[in-house]
Amino acid sequence: MNIRDRVKLSLYSEQLMKPAAAEMPAKTTGSKRMVGSQTDTLSISKQAEAAQKNAPSLRSQMNGVQFEIYNLYVDRQRLNSQIDETLRESGISLSESEHLTLHVDGNNRIIVEGIEDEQKRTRIEAVLNNSDKRFGARLLSHAELIGEQNGTPLDKEAYEKWHVNEFLKTIAGLSLADVSLDEKGELEGGNERLIRVIESAKDPKSDLEKSFQNMLKKLKNVLVKGPDTIADRSASFGYAGGTLIDLNVSKGFSAGQLNEWLDDPFLKEVLLNNS
């Protein structure tokens, strides 16, 4: 049981334990005009690679706020590179006139808008959603960190709902719709895999006792409140020229958007010289 638990926790931790801060955007304008000429995959990849290599030496020159912004920039470059590469490897190319909107729902599913070719739109959605890069979940977290830079706190209830749903999916192949609470406030429904998780949470010899206890407590909290009464996590980005574009925020992290609000000379030079 302990060996199986370790395997489960490894997968579970990789998918669930990323820190997040939420986005409730403030209005801005001109998102599309901030996209420059189309950047090829090699250039974007080199930008991301350079940013990661420079991080250790730059860290000593930055304060906490500067380094948070820099880390977001690195994450943005990585996402740009991987999304562009994934589309190109699947034989999908976008013209300079094609400006997409990527919506991500609470199930990590990406929905594409802004393209008239229905077949192409469907292909893009399939490629992004089926990628092992987990673009949907990563874009949700990235959007929430962008929100933090724009002064919006995390929607803790929405995040907890998403968190326990991912827990159920990863550990037992279930969703919130598959479980409920009985009159005594105990979990009912589910399957044998979930029963083993509940048993592990009660077993002081289990390596995952505390981890599972914590998640099952969160799960019960969500079920008491009622999943349908809690908002879902969501995010939206523009996408054009191999670049994600933040929508409806004052501080965006595409190259053009950074140039509009970033007034720190040192940080501006570091970020934009690598864009």
Long-range contacts (C-beta under 8 A, 24 or more apart in sequence): 1-196, 1-200, 1-203, 1-206, 2-205, 2-206, 2-207, 5-200, 5-206, 5-207, 5-208, 6-207, 6-208, 8-170, 8-171, 8-208, 9-207, 9-208, 9-211, 11-170, 12-167, 12-170, 12-171, 15-134, 15-137, 15-166, 15-170, 16-163, 16-166, 16-167, 16-170, 18-141, 19-141, 20-140, 20-141, 20-144, 20-145, 20-154, 20-159, 21-144, 21-145, 21-147, 21-148, 21-152, 21-153, 21-154, 22-144, 22-147, 22-148, 22-152, 22-153, 22-154, 22-155, 22-158, 22-159, 23-143, 23-144, 23-146, 23-147, 23-148, 23-150, 23-152, 23-235, 23-249, 24-147, 24-150, 24-152, 24-155, 25-147, 25-150, 25-152, 25-246, 25-247, 25-248, 25-249, 26-150, 26-151, 26-248, 26-249, 26-250, 27-248, 28-248, 28-249, 28-250, 28-252, 31-238, 31-245, 31-246, 31-247, 31-252, 31-257, 32-99, 32-238, 32-240, 32-245, 33-256, 34-245, 34-252, 34-254, 34-255, 34-256, 34-257, 34-260, 35-99, 35-238, 35-240, 35-241, 35-243, 35-245, 35-254, 35-256, 36-241, 36-243, 36-255, 36-256, 37-96, 37-241, 38-94, 38-96, 38-241, 38-242, 39-80, 39-84, 39-241, 39-242, 39-243, 40-242, 41-81, 41-84, 41-85, 41-88, 41-242, 44-77, 44-80, 44-81, 44-84, 44-85, 44-242, 45-81, 45-85, 47-77, 47-80, 47-81, 47-274, 47-275, 48-74, 48-77, 48-78, 48-80, 48-81, 50-274, 51-77, 51-274, 52-78, 54-270, 54-274, 58-270, 61-266, 62-267, 66-264, 66-266, 66-267, 68-149, 69-149, 69-262, 69-267, 69-271, 70-267, 70-270, 70-271, 72-142, 72-145, 72-146, 72-149, 72-253, 73-253, 73-258, 73-271, 73-274, 75-142, 75-145, 76-142, 76-244, 76-253, 76-254, 77-274, 79-135, 79-138, 79-139, 79-142, 79-244, 80-242, 80-243, 80-244, 82-133, 82-135, 83-128, 83-135, 83-239, 83-242, 83-244, 84-242, 86-127, 86-128, 86-131, 86-133, 86-135, 87-124, 87-127, 87-128, 90-123, 90-127, 92-120, 92-123, 92-124, 92-127, 94-240, 94-241, 96-240, 96-241, 98-240, 99-238, 99-239, 99-240, 100-124, 100-238, 100-239, 100-240, 101-236, 101-237, 101-238, 101-239, 101-247, 102-128, 102-139, 102-236, 102-237, 102-238, 102-239, 102-244, 103-234, 103-235, 103-236, 104-136, 104-139, 104-140, 104-143, 104-234, 104-235, 104-236, 105-232, 105-234, 106-158, 106-161, 106-162, 106-165, 106-232, 106-233, 106-234, 107-136, 107-165, 107-232, 108-134, 108-136, 108-137, 108-140, 109-136, 110-135, 110-136, 110-139, 137-166, 139-235, 139-237, 139-244, 140-233, 140-234, 140-235, 142-235, 143-235, 143-236, 143-237, 144-233, 144-235, 146-246, 146-249, 146-251, 146-252, 146-253, 147-249, 149-251, 150-249, 150-250, 150-251, 155-231, 155-233, 157-225, 157-230, 157-231, 158-230, 158-231, 158-232, 158-233, 159-233, 160-218, 160-221, 160-222, 160-230, 161-222, 161-227, 161-230, 161-231, 161-232, 161-233, 162-232, 162-233, 163-215, 163-218, 164-215, 164-218, 164-219, 164-222, 167-215, 167-218, 167-219, 168-194, 168-219, 171-197, 172-197, 176-222, 176-223, 176-227, 177-227, 179-219, 179-223, 180-223, 181-220, 181-223, 181-224, 185-220, 185-224, 187-216, 187-219, 187-220, 187-223
